[in-house]
C-alpha cells in the first residue's frame, strides 16, 4: 500500500500534537522516537542523528514538525524486508 508523504506527515503531526502539544521536551521527544532521554541528549550534544531543536530558557525544546521530519527521514534509510 502506497500512502503519500503528505498524508503520513499530517497523520504523524496530528497524533504528536494531540499527545504532547506543538513543542516537545527531551523526555517527550525521546518517548516519541522510542529511545532513551540519555541517548537523545548524547546525540544532541554531539550534533549527530538528532531532530532540530530550540534552546529555550527552561531547557531544550523540539518542535513537533522537526521530530516528524526526522522520523520520516530515518524511515527512508530502512531496508524493506519481504516476508
C-alpha positions as CSV (number, residue, x, y, z in Angstrom):
1,X,0.0,0.0,0.0
2,X,1.4,3.4,-1.0
3,X,0.5,6.3,1.2
4,X,1.7,9.7,0.1
5,X,4.4,11.5,2.1
6,X,2.0,14.4,2.9
7,X,-0.7,12.1,4.4
8,X,1.9,10.3,6.6
9,X,3.4,13.6,7.7
10,X,0.0,15.1,8.5
11,X,-1.2,12.0,10.4
12,X,2.0,11.8,12.5
13,X,1.9,15.5,13.1
14,X,-1.7,15.4,14.3
15,X,-1.0,12.4,16.6
16,X,2.0,14.0,18.2
17,X,0.3,17.4,18.7
18,X,-2.7,15.7,20.3
19,X,-0.5,13.9,22.7
20,X,2.3,16.4,23.5
21,X,1.4,19.8,22.0
22,X,3.5,21.7,19.5
23,X,6.7,21.7,21.4
24,X,8.2,18.5,22.9
25,X,10.6,18.3,25.8
26,X,13.6,16.0,25.6
27,X,11.7,13.4,27.6
28,X,8.7,13.6,25.2
29,X,10.8,13.6,22.1
30,X,12.8,10.5,23.3
31,X,9.5,8.7,24.1
32,X,8.1,9.6,20.6
33,X,11.3,8.3,18.9
34,X,11.5,5.2,21.1
35,X,14.9,5.9,22.5
36,X,16.1,6.9,26.0
37,X,16.4,10.5,27.1
38,X,20.1,9.9,27.7
39,X,20.7,8.7,24.1
40,X,18.8,11.7,22.7
41,X,20.9,14.1,24.9
42,X,24.1,12.5,23.8
43,X,23.2,12.7,20.2
44,X,22.1,16.3,20.6
45,X,25.3,17.3,22.3
46,X,27.4,15.5,19.6
47,X,25.2,17.1,16.9
48,X,24.6,13.8,15.2
49,X,21.4,11.9,14.4
50,X,19.0,14.2,16.2
51,X,16.0,16.3,15.3
52,X,16.5,20.0,15.1
53,X,15.8,21.7,18.5
54,X,15.5,25.1,20.1
55,X,17.4,26.1,23.2
56,X,14.8,27.7,25.5
57,X,15.4,29.4,28.9
58,X,13.9,26.3,30.6
59,X,15.7,23.7,28.6
60,X,15.7,22.1,25.1
61,X,12.5,22.0,23.1
62,X,11.8,20.1,19.9
63,X,9.2,21.5,17.5
64,X,6.9,18.7,16.6
65,X,7.3,19.1,12.9
66,X,11.1,18.7,13.2
67,X,10.5,15.4,15.1
68,X,8.2,14.2,12.4
69,X,10.6,15.2,9.6
70,X,13.4,13.4,11.4
71,X,11.4,10.2,11.8
72,X,10.3,10.2,8.2
73,X,13.9,10.7,7.0
74,X,15.1,7.9,9.3
75,X,12.4,5.6,7.8
76,X,13.7,6.2,4.3
77,X,17.0,4.7,5.4
78,X,15.3,1.4,6.5
79,X,15.7,-1.8,4.5
80,X,12.5,-3.3,3.1
81,X,12.1,-6.9,4.0
82,X,9.7,-9.2,2.2
83,X,8.0,-12.0,4.2
